[in-house]
Amino acid sequence: MPPKELCLLDDIPDNSAKGMVAVIQGKQRNIFIARRGDVAYAYLNWCPHTQVLIDQIPGQFFNEDNSFIQCSKHGALFRVEDGYCVMGPCKGEYLKSLPCNTKKGTVSLIEE
């Protein structure tokens, strides 16, 4: 299956994230793309603790210093690079990552 283009990397400021809806395995899903430098990381927009959107405050995916993804419902902190929860009620769990790549400045999902 060809990659699904989502957005331009330049649409996401460095050390931030952008939420969107994408079709994954035939179903519409809320996802977000986090950016660190020239690397994009894609995740389902779904907290493993309370099964709510990470950005309960729309568009707010990071903690104050942009060092971690933060669930705005209960404050759990997740590493950007792998979605691992380092602090909070779901410590040790992961966000559901989605395979993606960036080519020629375009971020795309790779369907498995």
Secondary structure, DSSP 4 states (H G I P E B T S, - for coil): ---EEEEEGGGS-TT-EEEEEEEETTEEEEEEEEEETTEEEEEES--TTT-S-S-SSTT--B-TTSSSEE-TTT--EE-TTT-BEEESTTTT-B--EE-EEEETTEEEE---
